[in-house]
């Protein structure tokens, strides 16, 4: 990967032997591997057995989980936050596991629409919830730094399953709680 970064740097007209760039290919390769380390993880590894019996059927919400991903079309970052809710059905997830699920899928080349669905599907699979709701809000550098160059645009995607899709009052409760 370092060799390819060297070629990219040279292709834009820079001198890869210049003092400030000598170690850049190595650093860029290391950063790119880190930014895409979600490919190295599975849902089972991320959950690590942290699924617990619980007699609650009330909504569980974790708001404002920050996320960092790379747009698969331009390899530019998109950054934002994720809100997740689920209605347990005998089992709940360890709190940090929701954030870890977000990271696992965000740390891959992505489009926001797929990311949102992957998160919802993973939570549903993990706890067999009555329903899952996921909202992702993100700013995309591919839209801010190039192309239309719109600095204040935010893309919002949502996936609702089960009771969140079927019962408007449950969906409305979730949306009102994340927008406080």
Backbone torsions as a table, in degrees:
resi	resn	phi	psi	omega
1	UNK	NA	-36.8	179.0
2	UNK	-58.2	-41.9	-179.8
3	UNK	-60.1	-40.5	179.7
4	UNK	-67.3	-40.5	176.7
5	UNK	-63.1	-38.1	176.2
6	UNK	-59.6	-44.3	-179.8
7	UNK	-65.2	-38.3	178.2
8	UNK	-64.2	-45.4	179.8
9	UNK	-61.2	-43.8	177.5
10	UNK	-65.5	-36.0	-177.6
11	UNK	-65.7	-25.4	177.4
12	UNK	-88.1	0.1	175.4
13	UNK	100.5	9.9	-179.6
14	UNK	-92.6	161.3	177.6
15	UNK	-99.3	107.2	-176.2
16	UNK	-66.3	-13.1	177.7
17	UNK	-91.8	-4.2	177.1
18	UNK	-61.4	143.6	-173.7
19	UNK	-46.6	-48.1	-176.8
20	UNK	-71.8	-14.8	-176.3
21	UNK	-109.7	-6.2	-174.3
22	UNK	-53.9	-46.4	-177.3
23	UNK	-97.0	1.6	-177.7
24	UNK	-60.0	-44.9	179.1
25	UNK	-57.1	-39.9	179.2
26	UNK	-67.4	-44.9	180.0
27	UNK	-65.2	-41.0	-179.3
28	UNK	-64.9	-41.4	178.7
29	UNK	-63.3	-43.1	178.9
30	UNK	-63.1	-43.7	179.2
31	UNK	-63.5	-42.9	-177.9
32	UNK	-65.1	-39.3	176.3
33	UNK	-62.2	-44.1	179.7
34	UNK	-62.9	-45.3	-177.5
35	UNK	-65.4	-15.5	-179.8
36	UNK	-121.1	27.1	-177.3
37	UNK	-74.3	-1.8	175.7
38	UNK	-64.5	-24.4	177.9
39	UNK	-67.1	-20.5	-177.7
40	UNK	-86.7	-1.1	-172.9
41	UNK	-117.6	152.6	172.8
42	UNK	-119.2	162.0	179.3
43	UNK	-60.5	-41.5	-179.6
44	UNK	-60.6	-41.6	178.8
45	UNK	-66.0	-41.8	-178.6
46	UNK	-66.2	-41.3	-179.4
47	UNK	-70.7	-35.0	175.3
48	UNK	47.9	39.0	176.3
49	UNK	75.3	6.9	-175.9
50	UNK	-85.2	55.3	173.9
51	UNK	-118.2	123.2	-170.5
52	UNK	-121.7	143.4	175.3
53	UNK	-66.8	140.3	178.2
54	UNK	-154.6	140.9	-178.7
55	UNK	-93.2	10.8	178.8
56	UNK	-82.4	145.2	173.5
57	UNK	-121.4	10.3	-178.2
58	UNK	-84.2	154.5	-175.5
59	UNK	-61.1	135.4	174.0
60	UNK	-110.4	125.9	-178.5
61	UNK	-130.2	135.2	167.9
62	UNK	-123.4	121.5	-176.4
63	UNK	-104.0	158.5	168.1
64	UNK	58.1	39.6	173.7
65	UNK	-77.0	113.2	-177.5
66	UNK	-69.0	148.0	178.3
67	UNK	-140.5	150.3	179.8
68	UNK	-135.6	125.6	-178.7
69	UNK	-142.4	174.5	176.5
70	UNK	-119.1	128.6	175.4
71	UNK	-64.3	127.9	-177.3
72	UNK	-72.8	-12.3	-178.8
73	UNK	-86.6	-33.5	-175.8
74	UNK	-126.4	-4.3	-175.6
75	UNK	58.4	31.7	175.6
76	UNK	-106.4	152.2	-177.1
77	UNK	-69.2	151.0	158.7
78	UNK	-128.9	140.0	-173.4
79	UNK	-132.0	147.6	179.9
80	UNK	179.7	-148.4	-178.6
81	UNK	-142.0	156.2	-177.7
82	UNK	-125.6	138.6	174.7
83	UNK	-117.9	130.3	-178.5
84	UNK	-127.3	136.3	172.2
85	UNK	-135.4	149.6	171.3
86	UNK	-149.0	156.5	175.7
87	UNK	-107.4	108.8	-175.3
88	UNK	-63.0	155.6	176.6
89	UNK	-138.6	64.6	179.4
90	UNK	98.5	-17.1	-178.4
91	UNK	-141.6	146.9	174.3
92	UNK	-126.5	159.6	178.5
93	UNK	-95.7	147.2	169.7
94	UNK	-58.2	138.9	-172.0
95	UNK	-52.4	-47.6	-176.4
96	UNK	-67.3	-17.5	-176.5
97	UNK	-68.2	-29.7	176.9
98	UNK	-64.3	-44.2	177.3
99	UNK	-64.7	-37.9	179.9
100	UNK	-67.8	-35.3	175.7
101	UNK	-63.5	-45.6	178.0
102	UNK	-57.0	-49.2	-178.9
103	UNK	-61.2	-42.1	-177.0
104	UNK	-58.4	-43.3	-178.8
105	UNK	-83.7	-31.4	179.0
106	UNK	-69.5	-31.2	-178.3
107	UNK	-84.7	47.6	174.8
108	UNK	-142.9	161.5	173.1
109	UNK	-64.5	128.3	-167.4
110	UNK	-140.9	164.3	156.1
111	UNK	-119.3	147.7	-173.1
112	UNK	-62.3	-37.0	-178.6
113	UNK	-60.8	-45.0	179.5
114	UNK	-67.7	-42.2	179.6
115	UNK	-55.0	-46.9	-178.7
116	UNK	-59.7	-44.6	179.9
117	UNK	-67.8	-40.7	179.7
118	UNK	-61.5	-40.3	179.1
119	UNK	-63.9	-47.8	-179.8
120	UNK	-60.9	-45.4	-179.4
121	UNK	-62.4	-39.3	-179.1
122	UNK	-65.9	-43.7	179.4
123	UNK	-64.7	-43.6	179.3
124	UNK	-61.3	-43.4	178.3
125	UNK	-63.2	-41.1	-174.7
126	UNK	-64.6	-44.0	-172.2
127	UNK	-122.1	5.3	-179.9
128	UNK	49.7	47.8	-175.8
129	UNK	-65.8	156.9	174.0
130	UNK	-66.9	-22.6	178.7
131	UNK	-176.7	154.3	179.7
132	UNK	-133.8	140.8	175.0
133	UNK	-129.0	131.9	178.2
134	UNK	-134.4	130.5	173.6
135	UNK	-125.7	129.2	176.3
136	UNK	-118.9	131.0	175.5
137	UNK	-120.5	125.2	-175.8
138	UNK	-147.5	151.8	171.8
139	UNK	-103.4	132.5	-174.5
140	UNK	-107.8	118.8	179.4
141	UNK	-62.8	-27.3	178.7
142	UNK	-65.9	-21.9	176.9
143	UNK	-97.2	-22.1	-176.7
144	UNK	-91.5	-37.9	-172.5
145	UNK	-96.5	-16.7	-176.2
146	UNK	-144.9	-175.7	176.3
147	UNK	58.8	-122.1	-176.1
148	UNK	-77.5	-13.8	176.5
149	UNK	50.7	55.3	177.5
150	UNK	-101.4	111.1	-170.3
151	UNK	-78.9	-24.2	-172.5
152	UNK	-110.3	10.9	-178.8
153	UNK	-79.9	140.5	177.3
154	UNK	-129.0	128.4	176.5
155	UNK	-92.7	133.2	178.0
156	UNK	-121.0	128.5	176.2
157	UNK	-126.6	151.1	177.9
158	UNK	-142.5	150.0	171.6
159	UNK	-133.6	129.6	178.0
160	UNK	-124.8	131.3	177.7
161	UNK	-125.5	162.1	174.5
162	UNK	55.8	-129.5	-174.7
163	UNK	-62.8	-28.0	178.0
164	UNK	-68.7	-27.7	177.9
165	UNK	-85.1	-36.7	-171.5
166	UNK	-86.9	-31.2	-176.2
167	UNK	-114.2	110.4	-176.4
168	UNK	-62.3	-31.2	-179.4
169	UNK	-68.2	-35.6	177.8
170	UNK	-68.7	-43.4	176.9
171	UNK	-60.8	-45.6	-178.6
172	UNK	-62.6	-40.0	178.4
173	UNK	-61.2	-47.2	178.9
174	UNK	-58.2	-51.5	-176.6
175	UNK	-62.9	-37.3	178.7
176	UNK	-69.1	-35.0	-179.5
177	UNK	-72.2	-32.9	179.3
178	UNK	-81.6	-14.9	-177.9
179	UNK	-100.6	17.3	177.6
180	UNK	-77.9	NA	NA
